[in-house]
Amino acid sequence: MKTARSSGSNVYGLRACLVVGAVLAATPPSGAQMPPGAGDVLREASPPERVLPGTEQAPLLPERAAPAPAAAGGPSFVLRSVRFSGNTAFADAQLQAEVAPWLGKEVTFADLQAIAAQVSARYRDAGFLLAEAIVPVQAIDDGRVELSVIEGRMGAVRATVDPVAPVREAVIRGITAGLPGGEPLRGADLERTMLLLSDLPGLRPEAALEPGLEPGSVDLVLDVAPRRRWDLMVDVDNHGSRSTSEYRAGLLGRINGPLRLGDNLDVRLQFGTGGRLAYGRVGYELPVGGQGTRFGVSVARVEYELGQDFAALDASGEADLVEVGLTHPFVRSRARNLFGRLGWQEKRLDDRLDAVGFSEDKKLRSFHAGLNYEQRDDWLGGGYMSAELTLYRGRLRLDPDALALDQAGRRSAGNFTRWTYGLSRLNALMDKTSLYFAISGQFASRNLDSAEKVALGGPRAVRAYAPSEATVDVGHVATLELRRALTPELSVQLFHDWGWGRTDRHASGGTDNSVSLRGAGIGAFWSLAGDTVLRTSLAWRTSARGEVDRDRVPRLYVQLTHAF
């Protein structure tokens, strides 16, 4: 608080009464909500967290053609024993289990090839992509046969990088160095390497396998071509609050490989109608090492002015955010991915109510560690699942005057801990119909500042309510959707949302500060001309009316994006 310093708790109480009185005078009788601050506006304006790499653009892995089957018939003999050569990944005793059913039986050359195919399948099931058992030319002596195993050892990596590609060859070499030279090539190792290459922005890697110089070895031949040096998307929506700007327009741009290090430079801008909201963010990322670890740093700023019900307060403010983080793919494959995240952030929040000469400065520093998991499977007809868990440890610092007011009220200053989680599942039901379920939420150790709360209402929560409706310290949001694809470009949904929680982790005076929101509605996702996407939802509340906005039944949310 930047007003003149005064001593005595009666002065702090007087200032608090002035602020509350101004708020009540500025809001209609039906709504006694406090005005949103810089923390609330920053939460609304911030774009969703960076999407972790998926598998939609993953390069296809090279495959070896299956050997032609042998003709049936021909000479036969009784198989007495099988001896293996060239095998190192499996001991002889392990491979003998594959041939045991054939011992003592009369076999032909076609049967020997079938036995070799079983041994090859054993290797493939264990992840050895190129391993193959063959029947070498030999003289059969008393039913004794030799099978030769070619395990497909990794030879050299030959990479051709297009001069226009936004990456240096050393970056490619750093990633492919993870392939174990001289060892049998595992499909999982090759798949991870190719996906890590495809994660580099602006690249289109393609691979082929060719015979190596050493007998039984294979070389990986890479062709790294460029995609685009830049990406640009514009968006408009009505996802903002009435008091700042309900209607917003934004731009998201990326430069791929500005330093040709596998890096990217991102810029996000967003503005509200009436000039009451301005948000900007600049972020930079680059790979660290060759195992997919990425380091990122970003700065963001939001400036706001309150209008509508709070116009009489002459309220405004700013929020500044600095973030540093690391992500690492512990598991990277087509079927499943597991990413770890570490990060540090600092938020500086400044709110002013010029009508009563009130201002408040806050500083939030926090460290977080989390995991993100996703998988694609055939369970119950096939589907996609994702989960995330993040721990935040931080500290809220207030200036002396604001601290005195805080200690007399919510007691949010000091150290805090919060956990956030999310779990979702999209499952196919029948042709063109799927079921989607998601739940997310937050737990907190104490009362939190508005910048650390979560909102139960809004376009990403209970869609029948306004953005930032029911911001809570502890809360959960669950969604159930039935989705139907009407055409390849258009899908519709029927949904029901639930949100519940506690406004304050520790309510003062033993008051009940629990809140619950529910709503149901319909939605649509329409891909227009490939690069333009329209998302809409129309929802009816099935619980009490909200407090932060006019009661709209139904409530419509619209977002239009176009990628260039």
N, C-alpha and C positions, 0 to 999 in steps of 0.2 A: 504494500500500500504506500503510495507516494505522497499522501497528504501530510500536512505538518504534524510532527510528533507531539503527542500529549500524554501525560501520565494519568494512571488511574483506570480501573476497570470500568467506571461509569462512562468514561469517554468512549471506550471501545463499544460498550453497549449502545451508546447514543448513535454512533456511526452505523452499527448494524441495524438499528431501528430505522435510521434514515434510508438505508438501502432497501430494506424490506418494504418500508412504506412507499417508496418511489415505485417499486415493482408492482405492488398491489394497486397503486393508483394508475399505473400504465397498462394494466391488464384488465380484461373484462371480468365481471363478477364470477363467471363460471370457471375461470382459470386462474389459479393462484400460483402457477409455476414460476420458478426462478428463470431469469433470462439465460440463454445459452452463452457459454464462454468460449475462449479460444480452444480449449481442449475438445469441446463438443464439435466445433466447426472443423478442427483438424481431423477428427475421426470421420466426419462425413465426407470431407474433401479428399482424403487420402485414397488413392486407387487401391484395389485389392492387392494382396501380397503377390510377389512375382510367382508366376506359375512355374512349377518345376518341369523340367523337360519331359515330354511324353514320348510315345512311340509312333505317332501318326506319320512322321517323316523319317522313320528309322530306315536305313538302307538295308536292302535284302542281303542276306548272307549267301556267299557262294556255296553251291551244293555239288557234290560229286554224283555223276550219273550211276545208276545201279547197273551191275554187270548183267550181260545177257544170260538168260537161263540156258543150261545145257539141254541137249536133246534127250528125250526119254529113251529108255532101253539101253542096249549095248551090253558089253560083258559085265558079269557080276561076280562077287566074291564075298566071303564072310569076313566082316570087319573085326579084327582081333584087338587092335590098339591104335591110338592116335598120338603122335608126338608133335609138339608145337615148337616153332622157332620164331625168333624175332619179337617175342612178347616180353615186355618189361613192366607194363602197367598192371597186369594180372599174372599171378603165379600159375604154373601148369595145373596145379590141383584145382584152382578156381575155374579154369577153362575146361577141365575134364568133365565137369558137371554138365556142360552143354552137349557132350558127345556120348555120355553114359547110356542114354536110351537106345543108341544105335549099335553098341557093342554086342557081338555075338549074332548079329543079323546079317542077312545077305543084302549087299548094297551095290548100287551102280555108280557111275561117275556123276550122274545127276543127283544122287543121294549125297555124295561127298560135297557137291556144291551147296546143297541144302544145309549140311552141317557147317560149312564155312560161313554161310549166311547167318546162322544162329550165333556163331562166335562174333561175327561183325556186329550183329544187333546188340550183343552183350556190351561191346565197346561203345556203340552209339548211345545206348541207354545210360552209360556212365559219363556221357558228355564228350567222348572222343570223336570229334566231328568227321575226321577223315580216315579213321582206322578201318582196315579191311583185311579179312582172312581169305587166302586163296589156296587153291590146290596146285602146287607146283608140279612140273613134269617130273615123274619119278617112276621107278619100277616097283610094283607092289610085291613085297616079299612076305609070304605067309600071313596076309591080312593086315600087315602093319603099314600105316599111312602117315605121311607128314603133312601138316598144315602150316603154312607160312603166314605170319601176321605182319602186315605193313601198318605200323601205328601212325603214320603221317606226322613225322616230326617237323617242328617249325624250323624253316630255313631262314632265308633273308626276307627283309621287307623292302620292296622297291616302290617308292612313292614319286608320283609326278604331280606337282602342284602348279596349277595354271598361274601364270604371272599376274593375272588380274585378280586372283583370289585374295581376299583380305586376311591372309595369314602367312606367316613365314614357315618354311619347311622345317625349321628347328622345333616349332610347336607340334607339328605332326609327328616328328621323330620322337618327341618326348612322350607322346601318348602311346605310340606303337612299341616303345621300349618295354612296356609292360607285358608283351607277349613273350613267353619263356622260350628262348632260342635253344634248339637242340632237344626239346622235350616234346612228347606227343601233344598235338594241338587239340585243346579242348574247345568245344563249341561255345561254352560260356565265356571263355577268355576272348575269343574272336568276337562274339556278340557284344561284350562289354566295350571292347576297343572301338568297334564300329559305331556304337551308340555314343561314346564319348566324343568321337570325331564329329558326329552329326549334331552334337550339342553346341559345338563352336558356331557362333553366329555368322550367317552369310555364306555357309559352305554346303556343298553337295558331294559327299564322298561316295565313291563306288569302289568295289573290291572284286578281285578275281584271284583264284589260286592256280599256280602253275608248278610243274615239277621243278624241284630244286637241284642244285649241283650234286649234293650227296644222295646216294641211293636211299629211297624211302622218305625223302624230305620234300616239303612243299614251300614255295615262296608266296608271300602275300604281295600282290600287285595292287597298289592304290592309285586311283585317279581322283584328285581333289579339284573339283570345279567350283566356280563362284555361283552363288545365288544372286542376291542383291546387296549393294553396299548400304542401303538404307531401307527402313520401313516406316510407314506413316499411317496413322489412323486418327480420324476425327469422330467425335461423339457428341450427341445432345441427349438430355434426359430431363425428367422432372423429379429427380431423386433428392433434391435439396429441401431444406426447411423453409417454411414461409418467412420466418424472421430474418434469414440471411438472403437466400435466393433459391426459390423452388425450381426455377428453370435454369439449367446450366449448359454450357458448351465447353468442350475440351479438345485437346490435341495430345497425342502420344507419338513421339518420334524416337527412332533408334538409328544410330550409325553403327554399322557392323565393321569391326576391325579397324578402328581409327588409327591404331598403332601397329596393326597386323600381328597382334599377339594373341589372337583368339578372344579379343576384348570387345566390349560394346559400351557405347555412350547413349544414355536414355534421357529424354526430356519430356516432362509432363506439365501441361498448362491447363488450367480450368478457370472459367469466369462465370459469374452469375449475372442474371439480368438486373438492370438497375445499378450496376457498379458496386453492389454491396458485398461481393465475394471475389477474391482473387487468390489462386493457389498455383504454386510452381514448385517443381521438383527436378533436380538434376542428379543422375546417378551414373556411376562408372563401375564396371566389373571386368576382371581379367582372370585367366586361369593361373593357378599356383601349382607347379609340378605337373605330372602327366597322368594323374589318377582321377581327374575330374573335379578337384577342389577349385572353388572360385572365391575370390576376395572381392568385396564390393564396398563402396562408400557412396553416400548420398547426402544431399542437403535439400531441405524443403522449407517453404514459408507460405503461410496463409494470412491474409488480411481480411477483416470483415467489418461490416457495420450492421447493426440491428435495425429492422424496420417493422412494419405491420404493428402488432400489439405492443412492441417495445420501442416504437419510434420516439416516444416522449422521454425516454431515458438518455437519448443521445449517446448510445452505447457503441463502442468499437473496440478493436483489439488486434493483436498479432500473435502468431505462434511460429516459432522456429524449431526445426528438427534436424539433427545430425545423426546419421546412422553409419555404423561400420559392422560388417558381417562376413562370415564364412559359411559356405555350403559344401558338403562332401557327399558323393554317392557311395554309400557302403555296398549297396546292391544296385546294379544297373543292367536290366534285361528287358526283353519284350513283355514277359509275363508279369514281372514284379520289379518294383524299385523301392529303395529305402534311402532317404537322404537325411543327413544330420545338419543341424544349423546352430551356429553360435553368433551372437551379436551383442552390440552395445549401442545405446542411443541416449541422446540428451534432448530434452524438450524445454524450451523457454516460452512461457505463456504470459501474455500481458493483456489484461482486460481493463476497460475504462467505462465508467458511467459518469459522463461529464455533467449530466443534469444535477447530480448531487456531489460533484467533486470527489468521486471515489475511483481509485485505481488499485490494481493488485498485480504483483509480479510473482511468478512461481517458476521453479526449476525442478525438473524431473530427470533423474539419471537412472538407467536400468540396464541390467545384463540379462540376456535370455539364452536358453539352450533348448533345442527341440528336435523332434523327429517327424518326418513325413513319410508315409508309406502308401503305396498303391499297388493294385494287382488286377490282372485280367484273367478270368477263369471260365470253366465250363459248368460251374455249380448251378444247379436248378435251371438249366437252359442257357447259362452263360451270362456274364455280367462284368461289372467294374466296381471295385471297392477302393476307398481311400480312407486314411486315418491320419490324424496329427495330434501331437501332444507337445506343449511348450511350457517351460517354467520361466517366469520373470521374477527377478529380484531387483528391487530398486529403492530409491529414496526421494521423497518430496521435501523440498526446501522452500520456505516462505520467508518474506521479509519480516522484521520484528512485529510490526503492527498487524499484518495479516496472520502471523502465527498466534498472536494473542486472541484474535477473533476465532481462529480455528480451534484453539484449546478450550474455548468456551462453548464450542458447538460440536462439529462432527469429528474432530481429532483425527484428521487424515494426514497430518504432517509426520514425517519420519520414515522409517524403513517399512517396506511392504513386500509381500510375496503374493503372486497370483499364478494360477494355472489356467491355461486355455486348452481346450480339446475339440476335436471334430471327428465325426465318423459318418460315412455315407456309403450307400450301396445302390447301384443301378442294375436291375436284373430284367432280362428278357422274359416276357410271359408267353407271348405268341407272336405270330408274324406282325411286325410293325407296332406292337404294343409292349410297353415296359413299365416297371414299377420302380419308383425312386423313393428312398428314405434317407434322411439326414438328420443328425442331431449335433449340436455344438453348444459350447458354454464356457463358463469361467467360474473358478473358485478364487476367493481372496482371503487373506489373513486378517485384514482390517478394513476400515472405511477408506475408499479410494478417491482420488481426485477425478474430476469429470473426464480427463484425458485418458484414464485407465479403465473407465467403465465400459460396459457393452450395452447396446440398445436392443430391446426386445421388439421394437417396431421398425418398419421400414422395408425397402425393396429386397433386402437380403435377410430379412427376419420374418416377422408376422406382417404380411403384405397388406392387411386390412387397416393398418395404422400408419401414422406419419413417421418420417425418419426421426430418430432420437426420441421416440415415444418410449417411456419407461426405461431410462438408463439406470443400470443396476450394477452393484458390486459383485453380486453372486447371481448368476442367471443362466438359463438354458433355453434354446430354441430348437424345436423339432418340426420337421416337414415331411409330409407324405404326399406323393404325386403319382397320378396315373397318366402316363404319356402315350400318345398315339401319333404316329407319323402318317399324315394324310397324303403327302407327296414327298419326294426326296428333299424338297425345299421347305416344307411347312409341317410343323408338328404342333399339337395342342396338348394342354395339360388340365387336369382337374386336381386341385390341391387343397390341403388343410394344414394350417400352421398353428403351432402352440408355442407360447413363450411364458416362462414363469421365473420368478427370482425375488431377490430382496434389494430394495433401493440402497440401503446401507447394510454393510456387514454387521455392524453393531448399532442398533437403533437406540436413540436417546430416550430416556424415560420409559423404557419398556413398551414403546408403541409398536403396533403391528405395521411394518413397512413392506409387507409382501405384496407382490403384484402379479397378475396373470392376464395374458392376452390370448385371444383365439380368433381365428378367421378362416374363411374358406372362399374359394373362387376358381376362376379359369385363367389360363395363360396361353400364350402362343410364342413360338420361335419361328421366324420367317427369314430365310436366306434369300435375299434379292440380288440377282445378277452376280452371285458368287462372293463379291467383296462387301456387300451391304447386308447388315443383319438388323432385324427389328425384333425386340423383345418387349412383350407386354404382359401385364397381369391386371385383372379386375377382381377385387376381393371385397367380401362383406364381413364385417366383424360379427362375431358370435359371443362377445363378452362386452363389458361396459365401455362407454365411449372414452376416448383418450383426452389428454389434458393439454398437449403442446400445440395443437392445431385444431382448426375447425373440424367438426365431425362430418366426414364425407362417407356416405354409404350409397353405392360402393366406392372404393378408392381405386383409382387408375394409376398405374406406373407404366411409363414408356421410356425405352432407350433405343436410340438409333445410332449405329456405328457404321462407318465406311472406311475400308482399308484401301490405300493407294498402292 
